[in-house]
Amino acid sequence: MKLLPRLRQIAMVGGVETFGVAIGGIAGLLIVNVLPKDQYAAYTFLVACMTLILGVTDLGLAHCCLPIVGQRAGERNWVVGVCHQVFRKRWYLLGLGLAVVVPYWFYSSQQHAWSGWPYWVASLMMVSVVLLTLREHYASTVLLILSQISTLNRVAFSAHSVRIGFVGLVLLLPITSWSVVGIVAATAAGSFVSVLLYRKAFRRTEVPDARLDGEPARKVDSEIIRIAKPLVLPGIFYQVQGVITVFLVSLFGTANMLAEVGAFGRLAMVLIVVDRVTNVLLFPAIARAPMGPRLGTIVAQSHIAYIAMGSLVLLTAFFVPDWWILLLGKQYASMAPLVWMVFLASIVMNASGFAFRTLSVRGATSGQTYSIAVTLITQVLFLWLVGISDLRSVLWFGIATALANFGYQYALLAARWVGWRREPLPEDATQARL
C-alpha cells in the first residue's frame, strides 16, 4: 500500500527537479552559446568564487541537521531549533569565507585583466547571491526535515522560472560588457524569489520561530562539534577541490581554457537530477531508519542504482559525444573527443559524494581527515608524472582526484554498512540520543 504513494512522491520530486535542472541547463547553455569566451571565462571564475565562499561557510555544518534531529522529525520546535543552532554558525563563518576568497579573486582578476565597472558590479552581485543562498539553505533544510515536499517543489519551480526569464531577457539584448552583470542578477532574482516564498510558506504552515537555550542548546552544540569536527579539515580541503580545475586554470591557464572548463561543467548538470531527488527523499529516510537489515538493504540498493544510472550517461558520452557538444555550440566543437572524460570525472566524484552523504546523515563522519592524505598523494603524483599543460591534462587531473575520493569513501561506507545491517541490541542507544 505504501508503494504507490512513494512512487508518486518520487515522480513528483523527480519531475520538478528534472524541470529545475532542465531550466538551469537551458539557461547555462544559452549563456555558453551566446556569451563570448572572454566574458564566459569571467562568469565561470565568479561562480567558482561564490561556490568557494559558500563552501567555507559549511565545513561540515550542513551535515549536522539530519543526524541531530534523528527520529524527532515530527517535533517542529525541535527541528527549527536545531536548524537555527546549526545555521547560526554558518553565518559566523561567512567572514572567513570572504577572507579566503577575496585575495584569490583580486589576484586572478588582475592576472586576466578583468576590471571595469561591469566586472566590479558583477562581483558584488555574487556576494548578494551568497547571502540569499544561505537563507535559502536554512529554509529548505527545515521544510525538508518537516517533509513539506510539495512546498519545496513549488518554490523551486517558481525560482527556476524567474531565473530563466531573466536570463532570456538579458541574452535577447545586445551583448555588451554589462551582460555578465545581467546574468548574475538573474541568479540573484531567482534566489530572492525563493527567500520570499519560503517566508510565506513558513507563515502559512505555521512553522514556529523556535530557539534552543540552556541544556538543549548545549547538547546540540556538543553534537554539532562531534559530527562536524572530523569534517573541518576535509571540508576546507574539498571545498577547494570542488573548484580545483577552475582554480588551476585561472592561475596557470588562459581565459580561453577557463571558458572551456566552465562550458564542460554545464554538460555534467544532467547528474544533478538524481542528486537532488536523493537529497529530498532518500537521505532523510536513511537518517530516520533504525539499525538492521532494512537499513543495509536501502543503502545497498540505492548505491547500485546510482552507479548504474551514471554508467548509462557515461556510455552516451563515449559513443555519441557530438550529441552533447551540440548543446554547447560551434565554438566548442573541437572538444568532442573529451566529453567522456568530463562525465567520467563527474560521475565518479558524484558517487563518492553520494557515499559521503550516506555516512554523514547517520552521523558517521569519523575518518574523513585521512581522505585529505589520499587525495593529496594522488594529486602530487599526477602533477609530478603528468603535469598540467592543456585541457586534456586538466581533465585527467580531475579523473585521478575523483577516483581517489571514490575509493576512500566507499571503503569507509563498506566498513560502516556491515555494522548497520546488524539488529541493534536492546540496550543500544538510538539515534534520538537527545
C-alpha positions as CSV (number, residue, x, y, z in Angstrom):
1,M,0.0,0.0,0.0
2,K,2.9,2.3,0.6
3,L,4.5,1.7,-2.8
4,L,2.1,3.8,-4.9
5,P,2.4,6.9,-2.7
6,R,6.1,6.6,-2.6
7,L,6.3,6.2,-6.4
8,R,4.0,9.3,-6.8
9,Q,6.3,11.2,-4.5
10,I,9.4,10.2,-6.4
11,A,7.7,11.1,-9.7
12,M,6.7,14.5,-8.4
13,V,10.0,15.4,-6.9
14,G,11.9,13.9,-9.9
15,G,9.7,15.8,-12.3
16,V,10.2,19.1,-10.5
17,E,14.0,18.5,-10.1
18,T,14.2,17.5,-13.8
19,F,12.4,20.7,-14.7
20,G,14.8,22.7,-12.5
21,V,17.9,21.0,-13.9
22,A,16.4,21.4,-17.4
23,I,15.8,25.1,-16.9
24,G,19.2,25.6,-15.2
25,G,20.7,23.6,-18.1
26,I,18.9,25.6,-20.7
27,A,19.9,28.9,-19.0
28,G,23.5,27.7,-18.7
29,L,23.7,26.5,-22.3
30,L,22.2,29.8,-23.6
31,I,24.9,31.6,-21.7
32,V,27.6,29.3,-23.1
33,N,26.3,29.7,-26.7
34,V,25.7,33.5,-26.6
35,L,28.4,35.0,-24.4
36,P,31.9,35.5,-26.0
37,K,34.5,33.2,-24.5
38,D,36.3,36.0,-22.6
39,Q,33.1,37.0,-20.8
40,Y,32.1,33.4,-20.2
41,A,35.6,32.9,-18.6
42,A,35.0,35.8,-16.2
43,Y,31.5,34.4,-15.4
44,T,32.9,30.9,-14.7
45,F,35.5,32.4,-12.4
46,L,32.9,34.4,-10.4
47,V,30.7,31.4,-10.0
48,A,33.7,29.4,-8.7
49,C,34.4,32.2,-6.1
50,M,30.8,32.1,-5.0
51,T,30.9,28.3,-4.6
52,L,34.1,28.5,-2.6
53,I,32.7,31.2,-0.2
54,L,29.5,29.1,0.4
55,G,31.7,26.0,0.9
56,V,33.8,27.7,3.6
57,T,30.6,28.7,5.5
58,D,29.8,24.9,5.6
59,L,32.9,23.0,6.9
60,G,30.7,20.0,7.8
61,L,27.8,22.0,9.4
62,A,25.4,21.2,6.5
63,H,25.7,17.5,7.5
64,C,24.6,18.1,11.1
65,C,20.9,18.8,10.9
66,L,19.5,15.4,9.8
67,P,21.5,13.2,12.2
68,I,20.9,15.5,15.2
69,V,17.1,15.8,14.5
70,G,17.1,12.0,14.0
71,Q,13.8,10.3,14.8
72,R,12.3,13.5,16.3
73,A,11.5,15.0,12.8
74,G,7.8,15.3,13.8
75,E,8.6,17.8,16.6
76,R,8.6,21.2,14.9
77,N,10.1,23.3,17.7
78,W,12.9,20.8,17.9
79,V,13.5,20.8,14.1
80,V,13.6,24.6,13.8
81,G,15.7,25.0,17.0
82,V,18.3,22.5,15.7
83,C,18.5,24.0,12.3
84,H,18.8,27.6,13.7
85,Q,21.6,26.4,16.0
86,V,23.5,24.9,13.1
87,F,23.0,27.7,10.6
88,R,23.9,30.5,13.0
89,K,27.4,29.1,12.9
90,R,27.4,29.1,9.1
91,W,26.7,32.9,9.3
92,Y,29.7,33.3,11.6
93,L,31.9,31.5,9.0
94,L,30.9,33.9,6.2
95,G,33.6,36.3,7.2
96,L,36.2,33.6,7.0
97,G,34.9,32.7,3.5
98,L,35.3,36.2,2.3
99,A,38.8,36.5,3.8
100,V,39.9,33.3,2.0
101,V,38.3,34.1,-1.4
102,V,38.8,37.9,-1.8
103,P,42.7,37.7,-2.2
104,Y,42.3,34.9,-4.7
105,W,39.7,36.9,-6.6
106,F,41.8,40.0,-6.6
107,Y,45.0,38.2,-7.9
108,S,43.3,36.3,-10.6
109,S,41.3,39.3,-11.7
110,Q,44.5,41.3,-12.1
111,Q,46.2,38.4,-13.9
112,H,43.4,38.1,-16.6
113,A,42.8,41.9,-16.8
114,W,39.2,41.6,-15.6
115,S,38.3,45.1,-14.5
116,G,35.9,48.0,-15.0
117,W,32.5,48.8,-13.5
118,P,30.7,45.9,-15.1
119,Y,33.1,43.4,-13.6
120,W,33.1,45.1,-10.1
121,V,29.3,45.2,-10.1
122,A,29.0,41.5,-11.1
123,S,31.4,40.6,-8.3
124,L,29.3,42.5,-5.7
125,M,26.1,40.8,-7.1
126,M,27.8,37.4,-6.5
127,V,28.2,38.4,-2.8
128,S,24.4,39.1,-2.7
129,V,23.8,35.7,-4.2
130,V,25.8,34.2,-1.3
131,L,23.8,36.0,1.3
132,L,20.5,34.9,-0.3
133,T,21.7,31.3,-0.8
134,L,22.4,30.9,2.9
135,R,18.9,31.9,3.8
136,E,17.6,29.5,1.1
137,H,19.6,26.6,2.5
138,Y,18.2,27.2,6.1
139,A,14.6,27.4,5.0
140,S,14.8,24.4,2.6
141,T,16.5,22.3,5.3
142,V,13.7,23.0,7.8
143,L,11.0,22.2,5.3
144,L,12.8,19.1,4.0
145,I,13.0,17.6,7.5
146,L,9.4,18.5,8.1
147,S,8.5,16.6,4.9
148,Q,7.0,19.7,3.2
149,I,7.9,18.3,-0.2
150,S,5.1,20.0,-2.2
151,T,6.2,23.4,-0.8
152,L,9.8,22.7,-1.8
153,N,8.7,21.8,-5.3
154,R,6.6,25.0,-5.7
155,V,9.4,27.2,-4.5
156,A,11.9,25.5,-6.8
157,F,9.6,25.8,-9.8
158,S,9.0,29.5,-9.2
159,A,12.7,30.3,-8.7
160,H,13.8,28.4,-11.8
161,S,11.1,30.1,-13.9
162,V,12.2,33.6,-12.7
163,R,15.9,32.8,-13.4
164,I,15.3,31.5,-16.9
165,G,13.1,34.5,-17.7
166,F,15.8,37.0,-16.6
167,V,18.5,35.1,-18.5
168,G,16.4,35.1,-21.6
169,L,15.7,38.8,-21.3
170,V,19.4,39.6,-20.9
171,L,20.5,37.4,-23.8
172,L,17.9,38.9,-26.1
173,L,19.5,42.3,-25.6
174,P,22.7,43.3,-27.4
175,I,25.7,41.6,-25.8
176,T,27.9,44.1,-24.0
177,S,30.3,44.2,-21.1
178,W,27.3,44.5,-18.8
179,S,25.7,41.2,-20.0
180,V,27.6,39.3,-17.3
181,V,26.0,41.6,-14.7
182,G,22.6,40.7,-16.0
183,I,23.3,37.0,-15.9
184,V,24.4,37.2,-12.3
185,A,21.4,39.4,-11.5
186,A,19.2,36.6,-12.9
187,T,20.6,34.2,-10.3
188,A,20.1,36.7,-7.6
189,A,16.5,37.3,-8.7
190,G,15.8,33.6,-8.5
191,S,17.3,33.3,-5.0
192,F,15.3,36.4,-3.9
193,V,12.0,34.9,-5.0
194,S,12.9,31.7,-3.2
195,V,13.5,33.5,0.1
196,L,10.2,35.4,-0.2
197,L,8.3,32.2,-1.0
198,Y,9.9,30.3,1.9
199,R,9.0,33.1,4.3
200,K,5.4,32.9,3.1
201,A,5.4,29.1,3.4
202,F,6.7,29.4,7.0
203,R,3.8,31.6,7.9
204,R,1.2,29.5,6.0
205,T,2.3,26.2,7.6
206,E,2.8,27.9,11.0
207,V,6.5,26.9,11.3
208,P,7.4,28.2,14.7
209,D,10.3,30.6,15.2
210,A,11.9,28.4,17.8
211,R,15.3,28.8,19.5
212,L,17.2,26.4,21.8
213,D,18.7,27.6,25.0
214,G,20.0,26.2,28.2
215,E,20.8,22.5,28.4
216,P,19.2,21.5,25.0
217,A,21.3,24.2,23.2
218,R,24.5,22.9,24.9
219,K,23.7,19.3,23.9
220,V,23.0,20.3,20.3
221,D,26.3,22.3,20.2
222,S,28.2,19.3,21.5
223,E,26.6,17.1,18.8
224,I,27.5,19.7,16.2
225,I,31.1,19.6,17.3
226,R,31.1,15.8,17.4
227,I,29.7,15.5,13.9
228,A,31.4,18.5,12.3
229,K,34.9,18.3,13.9
230,P,36.1,15.4,11.8
231,L,34.8,17.3,8.7
232,V,36.5,20.7,9.3
233,L,39.9,19.9,7.6
234,P,38.3,17.7,4.9
235,G,35.6,20.5,4.5
236,I,38.3,23.1,3.8
237,F,40.2,20.8,1.6
238,Y,37.3,19.6,-0.5
239,Q,35.7,23.0,-0.9
240,V,39.0,24.0,-2.7
241,Q,38.9,20.6,-4.6
242,G,35.4,21.4,-5.8
243,V,36.8,24.3,-7.8
244,I,40.3,23.0,-8.2
245,T,40.2,22.8,-12.0
246,V,38.9,26.4,-12.3
247,F,41.5,27.4,-9.7
248,L,44.4,25.8,-11.6
249,V,43.3,27.2,-14.9
250,S,42.7,30.7,-13.6
251,L,46.2,30.7,-12.1
252,F,48.2,29.0,-14.8
253,G,46.0,28.8,-17.9
254,T,44.4,31.2,-20.4
255,A,40.9,32.7,-20.3
256,N,40.1,30.5,-23.3
257,M,40.9,27.4,-21.4
258,L,38.9,28.7,-18.4
259,A,35.8,29.2,-20.6
260,E,36.2,25.6,-21.9
261,V,36.4,24.2,-18.4
262,G,33.3,26.1,-17.4
263,A,31.4,25.0,-20.6
264,F,32.2,21.4,-19.9
265,G,30.8,21.8,-16.4
266,R,27.4,22.5,-17.9
267,L,27.3,19.1,-19.6
268,A,27.5,17.3,-16.2
269,M,24.4,19.1,-14.9
270,V,22.3,16.0,-16.0
271,L,23.7,14.2,-13.0
272,I,22.2,16.8,-10.6
273,V,18.6,15.4,-11.1
274,V,19.5,12.2,-9.3
275,D,21.4,14.0,-6.5
276,R,18.5,16.4,-5.7
277,V,15.9,13.7,-5.7
278,T,18.0,11.6,-3.3
279,N,18.6,14.7,-1.1
280,V,14.8,15.2,-0.8
281,L,13.6,11.6,-0.5
282,L,16.4,9.1,0.2
283,F,18.7,10.7,2.8
284,P,16.0,11.8,5.3
285,A,14.8,8.1,5.2
286,I,18.3,6.8,5.8
287,A,18.7,9.3,8.7
288,R,15.5,8.1,10.3
289,A,15.8,4.3,9.7
290,P,16.7,2.1,12.7
291,M,19.7,-0.2,12.6
292,G,19.1,-3.6,10.9
293,P,18.8,-5.5,7.7
294,R,16.3,-3.0,6.2
295,L,18.8,-0.1,6.5
296,G,21.5,-2.2,4.9
297,T,19.2,-3.1,2.0
298,I,18.2,0.6,1.4
299,V,21.8,1.7,1.3
300,A,23.0,-1.1,-1.0
301,Q,20.1,-0.8,-3.5
302,S,20.4,3.0,-3.7
303,H,24.1,2.9,-4.4
304,I,23.8,0.1,-7.0
305,A,21.1,2.1,-8.8
306,Y,23.1,5.4,-8.6
307,I,26.2,3.9,-10.2
308,A,24.1,2.1,-12.8
309,M,22.5,5.3,-13.9
310,G,25.8,7.1,-14.0
311,S,27.2,4.4,-16.2
312,L,24.4,4.8,-18.7
313,V,25.2,8.5,-19.0
314,L,28.9,7.7,-19.4
315,L,28.2,5.3,-22.3
316,T,26.3,8.1,-24.3
317,A,29.2,10.5,-23.7
318,F,31.7,7.9,-25.0
319,F,29.8,6.7,-28.1
320,V,27.9,9.8,-29.2
321,P,29.8,12.8,-27.8
322,D,28.7,15.0,-30.7
323,W,25.2,15.0,-29.3
324,W,26.4,16.6,-26.1
325,I,28.6,19.1,-28.0
326,L,25.5,20.3,-29.9
327,L,24.4,21.8,-26.6
328,L,27.5,24.0,-26.2
329,G,27.7,25.5,-29.7
330,K,30.1,25.6,-32.6
331,Q,32.9,27.4,-30.7
332,Y,33.4,24.3,-28.5
333,A,33.1,21.7,-31.3
334,S,36.8,20.8,-31.1
335,M,36.3,19.4,-27.6
336,A,34.0,16.4,-28.6
337,P,36.7,13.7,-28.0
338,L,37.0,14.9,-24.4
339,V,33.3,14.7,-23.4
340,W,33.6,11.2,-21.9
341,M,36.4,12.4,-19.6
342,V,34.2,15.2,-18.2
343,F,31.4,12.7,-17.5
344,L,33.7,10.1,-16.0
345,A,35.2,12.6,-13.5
346,S,31.7,14.0,-12.6
347,I,30.1,10.5,-12.2
348,V,32.9,9.2,-10.1
349,M,33.1,12.3,-7.9
350,N,29.3,12.5,-7.5
351,A,29.3,8.8,-6.5
352,S,31.9,9.5,-3.8
353,G,29.8,12.4,-2.6
354,F,26.8,10.1,-2.6
355,A,28.7,7.7,-0.3
356,F,29.8,10.5,1.9
357,R,26.3,11.9,2.4
358,T,25.1,8.4,3.2
359,L,27.7,8.3,6.0
360,S,27.0,11.8,7.2
361,V,23.3,11.5,7.6
362,R,23.9,8.7,10.1
363,G,26.5,10.9,11.9
364,A,29.3,8.6,10.8
365,T,31.8,11.3,10.0
366,S,34.9,9.9,11.7
367,G,37.9,9.1,9.5
368,Q,37.3,11.8,6.9
369,T,40.5,13.7,7.7
370,Y,42.6,10.8,6.2
371,S,40.9,11.3,2.9
372,I,43.0,14.5,2.5
373,A,46.2,12.5,2.5
374,V,44.8,10.0,-0.1
375,T,43.8,12.8,-2.4
376,L,46.9,14.9,-2.0
377,I,49.2,11.9,-2.6
378,T,47.2,11.2,-5.8
379,Q,47.3,14.8,-7.0
380,V,51.0,15.2,-6.2
381,L,51.9,12.0,-8.1
382,F,49.8,13.2,-11.1
383,L,51.4,16.6,-11.2
384,W,54.8,15.1,-10.9
385,L,54.3,12.4,-13.5
386,V,52.0,14.2,-16.0
387,G,51.7,17.9,-15.1
388,I,49.1,20.5,-16.2
389,S,49.7,21.7,-19.8
390,D,46.4,21.7,-21.6
391,L,42.7,20.9,-21.2
392,R,43.2,17.2,-21.6
393,S,45.7,17.1,-18.7
394,V,43.3,19.2,-16.5
395,L,40.5,16.7,-17.2
396,W,42.8,13.7,-16.3
397,F,43.8,15.5,-13.1
398,G,40.1,15.7,-12.3
399,I,39.6,12.0,-13.0
400,A,42.5,11.0,-10.8
401,T,41.2,13.1,-8.0
402,A,37.7,11.7,-8.3
403,L,39.0,8.1,-8.3
404,A,40.9,8.7,-5.1
405,N,37.8,10.1,-3.4
406,F,35.7,7.3,-4.7
407,G,37.9,4.5,-3.4
408,Y,38.3,6.1,0.0
409,Q,34.6,7.0,0.6
410,Y,33.3,3.6,-0.5
411,A,35.9,1.9,1.7
412,L,34.5,3.8,4.7
413,L,30.9,3.1,3.7
414,A,31.6,-0.6,3.3
415,A,33.0,-0.8,6.8
416,R,30.0,1.0,8.3
417,W,27.5,-0.9,6.2
418,V,28.5,-4.2,7.8
419,G,27.6,-2.8,11.2
420,W,24.4,-1.1,10.0
421,R,22.9,-4.4,8.8
422,R,23.0,-5.9,12.3
423,E,20.0,-5.8,14.5
424,P,20.7,-3.4,17.4
425,L,20.9,-4.8,20.9
426,P,18.0,-3.7,23.2
427,E,20.4,-1.7,25.4
428,D,21.9,0.2,22.4
429,A,21.1,3.9,22.1
430,T,19.0,5.0,19.2
431,Q,19.8,8.0,17.0
432,A,17.4,10.1,19.1
433,R,20.1,10.4,21.7
434,L,19.0,13.9,22.7
